Amino acid sequence: MMLGFIPFALVLGSQAAQKGFSVAEVPLMTGLNFGGGSEFAAVQLWTSPPHLLLIVAITFLVNSRHLLMGAAFAPLIRHLPRRQAFTALFVMCDESWALGLADARRTGRLSMPYYFAMAFGFYICWVVFTTVGALAGPILGDVTRFGFDMAFPAVFLVMLAGMWKGPAAARPWLVSLVVAALTYVFIPGAWYVPAGALSGVLAAFVLARPA
C-alpha cells in the first residue's frame, strides 16, 4: 500500500509545481493537511490570486469523511493520553484507518506500535514523494500520461478487498457508491464525498441486524 502512495504522490507534487507551488510549499501543504483527495482538489482550484475561502470550503468538504473515520476510531484510542490520541488522529488517513481497524478486528485491540509505525510510514512516504514530484514535475511534464493516477483507485480497491465480509455486509458500500456517483453527476463541487459517506453510514444503520 505504501508503494501505491508513490505514484499519486508524484502526480500531486507535479501538478502543484505546474500551478506555481515552490518545492518548499508542497511538503508544507501535504505535511500539514495529509489528506490526498482534498490536496488534489485544492491544487485543481488554485489560481493566482487564489480563492482562499473556496479552497478552504472544498478542503473541509472533502476531508469531512475524517469526522466519521475519527468517530469509528475513537473507542480504539480512548485509553491513550491526549497527546498520543491527537497524534494518532493527525497521521490518520484512509489507509492507516482501514489497516488499524483490521488489526483491531483480528486481535481484539489496536496495537499502537503497529499503528504508529504504519501511519508515520504513510505520512513520511507521502510528504517525501510529493516533494520529489514537485522537483521532477517540471522535467517530466504531465506524469499522468504514465498511468500514475491509476494508483489512487488501485489502493482503495485493495483496502475494500481487505475489509470484505460478504455481499450482505457490503450493501452499505453499494448505497454509498450509487449516491456518491449520482451526486457527482448532478451536483457540482465535492458534495459527492459527504453524500457518499453519510448515505453509507445511514444504510449501515438501517440494514444492521438487531443483536
Buried (B, 14 or more C-beta within 10 A) or exposed (E): BBEBBBBBBBBBBBBBBBBEBEBEEBBEBBBEEBBBBBBBBBBEBBEEEEEEEEBEBBBEBBBBBBEBBBEEBEEBBEEBEEEEBEBBBEBBBBBBBBBBBBBBEEEEEBBBEBBBEBBEBBBBBBBBBBBBBBBBBEEBEEBBEEEBBEBBEBBBEBBEEEBEEEEEEBBBBEBBBEBBEBBBEEEEBBBBBBBBBBBBBBBBEEEEEEE
